[in-house]
């Protein structure tokens, strides 16, 4: 006999491989391409903060660093903060972010055993168009952020960064770096949020969108990738937390998880996002959370081996389609692929 949870979960996620037409997207309140998102008849969502974590390895010592860059909204305009951690000591000693209060400047601090220097200039930065519903605090062009650790550039951001390095610091080596995680916090938008992300270095950039439909016991949600509806989440009052797997870039698995408890059951208990850096950021009272985790190479090989053992020469799953799965799998944080986290809030706080 099936237990109660499996009975409800059996039909909680509906998979669709049919690309959504314009009419279907409008009916579902799907966002238009370009990011941000706006439901039919509603106002556009606002990106209140973007945090990107980069992983860099020093060429001289082999030391691995995690660099956390946050762009957020402040009363006087976009604000920037930077935190640097040694990857080996990430969980035992988390460094507080350094808030860079000026729009142009430099500063130094220590992170573990590393001496870190930050150089930045976004005084004349240009941002995405607000009319496109994608305006946020992260600059699109006309800026640079350069981070030096132990006499190596470990991070260069912005279209002006290379020119800055060549002009003033041409003799300093540049370490390899890659994007590890990204978190975007949306406010408003009637539960309709979209962004763009690349889940593998060799893969294409994808438009990822989430649509929440409040409807009491009939509350539902959709997840689309490049306009294709890859998952329809139903019976959310019973299935407000769950997981699902989609396949992108020729079959690479991306695990999708969601936690909608706060959005569904605490809508009136503080709709605004908490301050940045708050320990309650991921479980705020009215927050909807969607996580898109690409699997690392070792995890992907494990999945492929298991599928071959279980199904033999089975049918190939179409890119962009989905499959239910049991959460878990090998690989620590360093072995995982890129992770995108979308947090949606219903309204602003006075300080947002």
Secondary structure as a PSIPRED ss2 file (coil, helix, strand):
# PSIPRED VFORMAT (PSIPRED V4.0)

   1 X C   1.000  0.000  0.000
   2 X C   1.000  0.000  0.000
   3 X C   1.000  0.000  0.000
   4 X H   0.000  1.000  0.000
   5 X H   0.000  1.000  0.000
   6 X H   0.000  1.000  0.000
   7 X H   0.000  1.000  0.000
   8 X H   0.000  1.000  0.000
   9 X H   0.000  1.000  0.000
  10 X C   1.000  0.000  0.000
  11 X C   1.000  0.000  0.000
  12 X C   1.000  0.000  0.000
  13 X E   0.000  0.000  1.000
  14 X E   0.000  0.000  1.000
  15 X C   1.000  0.000  0.000
  16 X C   1.000  0.000  0.000
  17 X C   1.000  0.000  0.000
  18 X C   1.000  0.000  0.000
  19 X E   0.000  0.000  1.000
  20 X C   1.000  0.000  0.000
  21 X C   1.000  0.000  0.000
  22 X H   0.000  1.000  0.000
  23 X H   0.000  1.000  0.000
  24 X H   0.000  1.000  0.000
  25 X H   0.000  1.000  0.000
  26 X H   0.000  1.000  0.000
  27 X H   0.000  1.000  0.000
  28 X H   0.000  1.000  0.000
  29 X C   1.000  0.000  0.000
  30 X C   1.000  0.000  0.000
  31 X C   1.000  0.000  0.000
  32 X C   1.000  0.000  0.000
  33 X C   1.000  0.000  0.000
  34 X C   1.000  0.000  0.000
  35 X C   1.000  0.000  0.000
  36 X E   0.000  0.000  1.000
  37 X C   1.000  0.000  0.000
  38 X C   1.000  0.000  0.000
  39 X C   1.000  0.000  0.000
  40 X C   1.000  0.000  0.000
  41 X C   1.000  0.000  0.000
  42 X C   1.000  0.000  0.000
  43 X C   1.000  0.000  0.000
  44 X C   1.000  0.000  0.000
  45 X C   1.000  0.000  0.000
  46 X E   0.000  0.000  1.000
  47 X E   0.000  0.000  1.000
  48 X E   0.000  0.000  1.000
  49 X E   0.000  0.000  1.000
  50 X E   0.000  0.000  1.000
  51 X E   0.000  0.000  1.000
  52 X E   0.000  0.000  1.000
  53 X E   0.000  0.000  1.000
  54 X E   0.000  0.000  1.000
  55 X E   0.000  0.000  1.000
  56 X E   0.000  0.000  1.000
  57 X E   0.000  0.000  1.000
  58 X C   1.000  0.000  0.000
  59 X C   1.000  0.000  0.000
  60 X C   1.000  0.000  0.000
  61 X C   1.000  0.000  0.000
  62 X C   1.000  0.000  0.000
  63 X C   1.000  0.000  0.000
  64 X E   0.000  0.000  1.000
  65 X E   0.000  0.000  1.000
  66 X E   0.000  0.000  1.000
  67 X E   0.000  0.000  1.000
  68 X E   0.000  0.000  1.000
  69 X E   0.000  0.000  1.000
  70 X E   0.000  0.000  1.000
  71 X E   0.000  0.000  1.000
  72 X E   0.000  0.000  1.000
  73 X E   0.000  0.000  1.000
  74 X E   0.000  0.000  1.000
  75 X C   1.000  0.000  0.000
  76 X C   1.000  0.000  0.000
  77 X E   0.000  0.000  1.000
  78 X E   0.000  0.000  1.000
  79 X E   0.000  0.000  1.000
  80 X E   0.000  0.000  1.000
  81 X E   0.000  0.000  1.000
  82 X E   0.000  0.000  1.000
  83 X E   0.000  0.000  1.000
  84 X E   0.000  0.000  1.000
  85 X E   0.000  0.000  1.000
  86 X E   0.000  0.000  1.000
  87 X H   0.000  1.000  0.000
  88 X H   0.000  1.000  0.000
  89 X H   0.000  1.000  0.000
  90 X C   1.000  0.000  0.000
  91 X C   1.000  0.000  0.000
  92 X C   1.000  0.000  0.000
  93 X C   1.000  0.000  0.000
  94 X C   1.000  0.000  0.000
  95 X C   1.000  0.000  0.000
  96 X C   1.000  0.000  0.000
  97 X C   1.000  0.000  0.000
  98 X E   0.000  0.000  1.000
  99 X E   0.000  0.000  1.000
 100 X E   0.000  0.000  1.000
 101 X C   1.000  0.000  0.000
 102 X C   1.000  0.000  0.000
 103 X C   1.000  0.000  0.000
 104 X E   0.000  0.000  1.000
 105 X E   0.000  0.000  1.000
 106 X E   0.000  0.000  1.000
 107 X E   0.000  0.000  1.000
 108 X E   0.000  0.000  1.000
 109 X E   0.000  0.000  1.000
 110 X E   0.000  0.000  1.000
 111 X E   0.000  0.000  1.000
 112 X C   1.000  0.000  0.000
 113 X C   1.000  0.000  0.000
 114 X E   0.000  0.000  1.000
 115 X E   0.000  0.000  1.000
 116 X E   0.000  0.000  1.000
 117 X E   0.000  0.000  1.000
 118 X E   0.000  0.000  1.000
 119 X E   0.000  0.000  1.000
 120 X E   0.000  0.000  1.000
 121 X E   0.000  0.000  1.000
 122 X C   1.000  0.000  0.000
 123 X C   1.000  0.000  0.000
 124 X C   1.000  0.000  0.000
 125 X C   1.000  0.000  0.000
 126 X E   0.000  0.000  1.000
 127 X C   1.000  0.000  0.000
 128 X C   1.000  0.000  0.000
 129 X C   1.000  0.000  0.000
 130 X H   0.000  1.000  0.000
 131 X H   0.000  1.000  0.000
 132 X H   0.000  1.000  0.000
 133 X C   1.000  0.000  0.000
 134 X C   1.000  0.000  0.000
 135 X C   1.000  0.000  0.000
 136 X C   1.000  0.000  0.000
 137 X C   1.000  0.000  0.000
 138 X C   1.000  0.000  0.000
 139 X C   1.000  0.000  0.000
 140 X C   1.000  0.000  0.000
 141 X E   0.000  0.000  1.000
 142 X C   1.000  0.000  0.000
 143 X C   1.000  0.000  0.000
 144 X E   0.000  0.000  1.000
 145 X E   0.000  0.000  1.000
 146 X E   0.000  0.000  1.000
 147 X E   0.000  0.000  1.000
 148 X E   0.000  0.000  1.000
 149 X E   0.000  0.000  1.000
 150 X C   1.000  0.000  0.000
 151 X C   1.000  0.000  0.000
 152 X E   0.000  0.000  1.000
 153 X E   0.000  0.000  1.000
 154 X E   0.000  0.000  1.000
 155 X E   0.000  0.000  1.000
 156 X E   0.000  0.000  1.000
 157 X E   0.000  0.000  1.000
 158 X C   1.000  0.000  0.000
 159 X C   1.000  0.000  0.000
 160 X C   1.000  0.000  0.000
 161 X H   0.000  1.000  0.000
 162 X H   0.000  1.000  0.000
 163 X H   0.000  1.000  0.000
 164 X H   0.000  1.000  0.000
 165 X H   0.000  1.000  0.000
 166 X H   0.000  1.000  0.000
 167 X H   0.000  1.000  0.000
 168 X H   0.000  1.000  0.000
 169 X C   1.000  0.000  0.000
 170 X C   1.000  0.000  0.000
 171 X C   1.000  0.000  0.000
 172 X C   1.000  0.000  0.000
 173 X E   0.000  0.000  1.000
 174 X E   0.000  0.000  1.000
 175 X C   1.000  0.000  0.000
 176 X E   0.000  0.000  1.000
 177 X E   0.000  0.000  1.000
 178 X E   0.000  0.000  1.000
 179 X E   0.000  0.000  1.000
 180 X E   0.000  0.000  1.000
 181 X E   0.000  0.000  1.000
 182 X E   0.000  0.000  1.000
 183 X E   0.000  0.000  1.000
 184 X E   0.000  0.000  1.000
 185 X E   0.000  0.000  1.000
 186 X E   0.000  0.000  1.000
 187 X E   0.000  0.000  1.000
 188 X C   1.000  0.000  0.000
 189 X H   0.000  1.000  0.000
 190 X H   0.000  1.000  0.000
 191 X H   0.000  1.000  0.000
 192 X E   0.000  0.000  1.000
 193 X E   0.000  0.000  1.000
 194 X E   0.000  0.000  1.000
 195 X E   0.000  0.000  1.000
 196 X E   0.000  0.000  1.000
 197 X E   0.000  0.000  1.000
 198 X E   0.000  0.000  1.000
 199 X C   1.000  0.000  0.000
 200 X C   1.000  0.000  0.000
 201 X C   1.000  0.000  0.000
 202 X C   1.000  0.000  0.000
 203 X C   1.000  0.000  0.000
 204 X C   1.000  0.000  0.000
 205 X E   0.000  0.000  1.000
 206 X E   0.000  0.000  1.000
 207 X E   0.000  0.000  1.000
 208 X E   0.000  0.000  1.000
 209 X E   0.000  0.000  1.000
 210 X E   0.000  0.000  1.000
 211 X E   0.000  0.000  1.000
 212 X E   0.000  0.000  1.000
 213 X E   0.000  0.000  1.000
 214 X C   1.000  0.000  0.000
 215 X C   1.000  0.000  0.000
 216 X H   0.000  1.000  0.000
 217 X H   0.000  1.000  0.000
 218 X H   0.000  1.000  0.000
 219 X C   1.000  0.000  0.000
 220 X E   0.000  0.000  1.000
 221 X E   0.000  0.000  1.000
 222 X E   0.000  0.000  1.000
 223 X E   0.000  0.000  1.000
 224 X E   0.000  0.000  1.000
 225 X E   0.000  0.000  1.000
 226 X C   1.000  0.000  0.000
 227 X C   1.000  0.000  0.000
 228 X E   0.000  0.000  1.000
 229 X E   0.000  0.000  1.000
 230 X E   0.000  0.000  1.000
 231 X E   0.000  0.000  1.000
 232 X E   0.000  0.000  1.000
 233 X E   0.000  0.000  1.000
 234 X C   1.000  0.000  0.000
 235 X C   1.000  0.000  0.000
 236 X C   1.000  0.000  0.000
 237 X C   1.000  0.000  0.000
 238 X C   1.000  0.000  0.000
 239 X C   1.000  0.000  0.000
 240 X C   1.000  0.000  0.000
 241 X E   0.000  0.000  1.000
 242 X E   0.000  0.000  1.000
 243 X E   0.000  0.000  1.000
 244 X E   0.000  0.000  1.000
 245 X E   0.000  0.000  1.000
 246 X E   0.000  0.000  1.000
 247 X E   0.000  0.000  1.000
 248 X E   0.000  0.000  1.000
 249 X C   1.000  0.000  0.000
 250 X C   1.000  0.000  0.000
 251 X C   1.000  0.000  0.000
 252 X E   0.000  0.000  1.000
 253 X E   0.000  0.000  1.000
 254 X E   0.000  0.000  1.000
 255 X E   0.000  0.000  1.000
 256 X E   0.000  0.000  1.000
 257 X E   0.000  0.000  1.000
 258 X E   0.000  0.000  1.000
 259 X E   0.000  0.000  1.000
 260 X C   1.000  0.000  0.000
 261 X H   0.000  1.000  0.000
 262 X H   0.000  1.000  0.000
 263 X H   0.000  1.000  0.000
 264 X H   0.000  1.000  0.000
 265 X H   0.000  1.000  0.000
 266 X C   1.000  0.000  0.000
 267 X C   1.000  0.000  0.000
 268 X C   1.000  0.000  0.000
 269 X C   1.000  0.000  0.000
 270 X C   1.000  0.000  0.000
 271 X C   1.000  0.000  0.000
 272 X E   0.000  0.000  1.000
 273 X C   1.000  0.000  0.000
 274 X C   1.000  0.000  0.000
 275 X C   1.000  0.000  0.000
 276 X C   1.000  0.000  0.000
 277 X C   1.000  0.000  0.000
 278 X C   1.000  0.000  0.000
 279 X C   1.000  0.000  0.000
 280 X C   1.000  0.000  0.000
 281 X H   0.000  1.000  0.000
 282 X H   0.000  1.000  0.000
 283 X H   0.000  1.000  0.000
 284 X C   1.000  0.000  0.000
 285 X C   1.000  0.000  0.000
 286 X C   1.000  0.000  0.000
 287 X C   1.000  0.000  0.000
 288 X E   0.000  0.000  1.000
 289 X E   0.000  0.000  1.000
 290 X E   0.000  0.000  1.000
 291 X E   0.000  0.000  1.000
 292 X E   0.000  0.000  1.000
 293 X E   0.000  0.000  1.000
 294 X E   0.000  0.000  1.000
 295 X C   1.000  0.000  0.000
 296 X C   1.000  0.000  0.000
 297 X H   0.000  1.000  0.000
 298 X H   0.000  1.000  0.000
 299 X H   0.000  1.000  0.000
 300 X H   0.000  1.000  0.000
 301 X H   0.000  1.000  0.000
 302 X H   0.000  1.000  0.000
 303 X H   0.000  1.000  0.000
 304 X H   0.000  1.000  0.000
 305 X H   0.000  1.000  0.000
 306 X H   0.000  1.000  0.000
 307 X H   0.000  1.000  0.000
 308 X H   0.000  1.000  0.000
 309 X H   0.000  1.000  0.000
 310 X H   0.000  1.000  0.000
 311 X H   0.000  1.000  0.000
 312 X C   1.000  0.000  0.000
 313 X C   1.000  0.000  0.000
 314 X C   1.000  0.000  0.000
 315 X C   1.000  0.000  0.000
 316 X C   1.000  0.000  0.000
 317 X C   1.000  0.000  0.000
 318 X C   1.000  0.000  0.000
 319 X C   1.000  0.000  0.000
 320 X C   1.000  0.000  0.000
 321 X C   1.000  0.000  0.000
 322 X E   0.000  0.000  1.000
 323 X E   0.000  0.000  1.000
 324 X C   1.000  0.000  0.000
 325 X C   1.000  0.000  0.000
 326 X C   1.000  0.000  0.000
 327 X C   1.000  0.000  0.000
 328 X C   1.000  0.000  0.000
 329 X C   1.000  0.000  0.000
 330 X C   1.000  0.000  0.000
 331 X C   1.000  0.000  0.000
 332 X C   1.000  0.000  0.000
 333 X H   0.000  1.000  0.000
 334 X H   0.000  1.000  0.000
 335 X H   0.000  1.000  0.000
 336 X C   1.000  0.000  0.000
 337 X C   1.000  0.000  0.000
 338 X C   1.000  0.000  0.000
 339 X E   0.000  0.000  1.000
 340 X E   0.000  0.000  1.000
 341 X E   0.000  0.000  1.000
 342 X E   0.000  0.000  1.000
 343 X E   0.000  0.000  1.000
 344 X E   0.000  0.000  1.000
 345 X E   0.000  0.000  1.000
 346 X C   1.000  0.000  0.000
 347 X E   0.000  0.000  1.000
 348 X C   1.000  0.000  0.000
 349 X C   1.000  0.000  0.000
 350 X C   1.000  0.000  0.000
 351 X C   1.000  0.000  0.000
 352 X C   1.000  0.000  0.000
